[in-house]
Amino acid sequence: MKPKANLVAQRLVNLYRQEHVILGGWAALNPVFVQEATDDVLDEMADLPTGKLLVQHIKNLRSGKTPMDSIERDLLPYGGLMGESGVSTPMSNEQWHELSDALNNFVPNQQGLENLQKLDVVKKFGDEWLVGIKNMLSGDTELAEKWKVVMQTWRAYHLWDMATQIINQPLTERMRAQIQADMPEYETFLPMFAEPGNQLLAKLRSFMSDKKRPSSTDN
């Protein structure tokens, strides 16, 4: 069955807002936008927060005004703040070595993330630390690849927390639509937690399809 236009619109807007943590960036997302944004999806999208910006971006892509690996600066989500983090914040040699050592020894778990966030060079970016460090490492291919693992790990734990919160609160139709829109990401990242992740994914699917909320102790 073809997904409803409002669900597709919400999913595309979610992807647009999360470009800074999606591997491949605009080059990976733009073909998805162009392929999936039918006229009815664009109509629904225009009513969502930041949706009008994405509508214009998609129109620019289709007209050829914007290359398929790019986006116009004035259409960037969050006013471009996420993409510009760290551009004017250089690292000292000491900070560079500290970060390099941390990435070379990074363990993809919650403790590994917490250890990274304790570094002075990371703390100075505040809430934008993921994108700030990503930009600073853009000239070092090896470390940039290791930072992608950090970003994937952070995203996995973030989605774990979101899924756990969702299944422990009353279901609404809006929440059901949001779960369906975000399901591809849950299906990508929750299995990283092995069997507990697969069990949580199963609960999420049950929660989305069943009017009755499943117990948090159910398998």
N, C-alpha and C positions, 0 to 999 in steps of 0.2 A: 504494500500500500504506500502510496506517495505521501511523504511527510507534509504536514500542514505548513502553510507559508509562514505563519507566525513563529513556528518552532525553528524553521530554517533561518529566518531573519535573526532570531535571538542567538542562534549558534554562531552565525557569521559575525555578528556584533561582538560576541564574546571573543572570538578568534582575533578580531581587529584590535580589541583592547589588550589582548595578551601577546601581541606580536613580539614584545621584548623578551619573552621567555620561550618562544617557539623556534625550534631549530630550522634554519633556512630563511627565517624572516619573511620579508615581503615577497621574495622570489618564490617561496613555497606557498604563501597564502593567496597571492593575487590570482593565480589560475583557478583556485577554489572559488573565490569571490565571483569571477566572471562566469564560471560554469553554473553555479548554483543560484545566483541571484536573478530569478525570473521576475517578470513585471509584478506579479502579486507579492513576491518576497520583498521587492524594493518598496512597495506600498506599505507593507507591514514594518519594514526597517525604518522608514522615515519617522515613525511614531515612537521609536525607542531612543533612550538617552544616547547621544553621540551617533545615532543612526543616520542622521542627515549628512554627516561628514563622510560616512562610509558609502552612502548612496552616490555622492558626488565623486568619490574616489573611483567607484566602480564605473561610473559613466566616463571618467577620464581614461580609465584602462581600455574600455571598449572603443573609444574614439581614437585611441593611439596617442593621446596627449601625454599620458604618463606611461613610461616603459613598464614592462611586466615585472621588473625586479625593483621597482621604486614606488614612491608616493610623494605627492607635493607637500612641501613643508607645512603649509597652513591647514592641511587635512590630517596631520599626525594626531593620533590619540593623545590625550593629556597635554595638548598644546606642544607636543614634541619633547616634553621634559624627560620622559623615560629614555628616549633615544639619544639625548644629548648629555646625559649624566657622565661625568668624569672627563669630558673633553678638555677642560681647563684645569684639571687637578693632577699634576704629574706625581710620580712616585720617586722617592729617593732610592739610591742603590740599596740601602739597608731594607727599606720596605719591599723592594722588588725581590730581594733574596728571601725575605721572610715569607712573602706570598708564594714564591716558587717552591720553597721547601714545604709549605702547607699543602699546596696542590699535588706535589709529588707523593705526599704521604696521606692524601685524603681518602677517608673511608666513607663510602656512600650510605651513611646512616644519620640519624638525628644528632648523635654526638659529633660526628664529623662536621655537620653544618654549624653546630654551636661553636666548635673550635675555630672555624673560619671566621665567624662573626665576631670573635673576640679580638681579632687582629686590628691594630690601629688603622691600617690602610683600608680595611673594610668598614670599620665603624664610622669613618668620616663621611661615608656616602649615605648614612642613615637608612631609611626605608628603600632607597634605590640602589642598595649595594650590589644586587645581582647584575643590573645593567651597567652600573658604574664601572665595576671591575671588568665586565665583558668588553666595554669600549676600550679600556686601558690595555687590554691584552690583545687587541685586534691585530697588532703587528707581530705577534709571536704565535705562530701556528700551533706549536706543540702545547703551550700553556692554554691557548684559546680552546683547544679540543678538550683539555682537562676541565676547563671551566664549564663546558657544556654538560659534563657529567654532574657538576655541582648544581647547575640549573635544573637538570632533570630530577635530581634527588630532591631538591627543594620543592619542585612541582608535585612530585609523588607524595611527599608528606603533607603538603597543603591540601591536596585532593583527598587524602586519607582523613584529615581532620574535617573537611567539608562533608564527606560522605557519612562519617560517624555522627556529626551533628544533625544531618538530614534525617537519618533513620530513627533518631530519638526525639522527634517533634511531630506534631500533627501534620498530616499531608493536606496540602491545598492544591487546587488545580494549577495555580501559578508555579508552585514548587514542582509539580509533576512535569510541567512543560520545561522548566529549567533543567531538571534531571535529564530529560530526554535530549535536550540541546547539548548538554555537557557529557553525555554518555560516551562518545568516542574517546575523550580524554580519560575518563574513568577506566575504560577498557584497555587503554594503553598503559596507564601508570599503576593501577592497583595490583596487577599481577606481579609487579616488582617486589611485593611483600610476600610472595610465595602463597602458601595455602591460606593464611589469614587474609591476604589481599583478595584472593579468589572468593572466599566466603563473604567478605564485605561487599564485593561486587555483586554476588548473588542476592544478598539482602537488598541492595540498592535496586536491582532489577525487579525484585518482588515488591518493594515499596512503591515503585513507579507504576506497576501494573495492577496492584491490589488496593482496594479502598481501605482495607484494614491494615494498620501499621504492624509490621512484623516485630516480634519481641527482639530486644538486643541480644538475647541469649540463644536465639534460634540459629541453627546451622543452615 
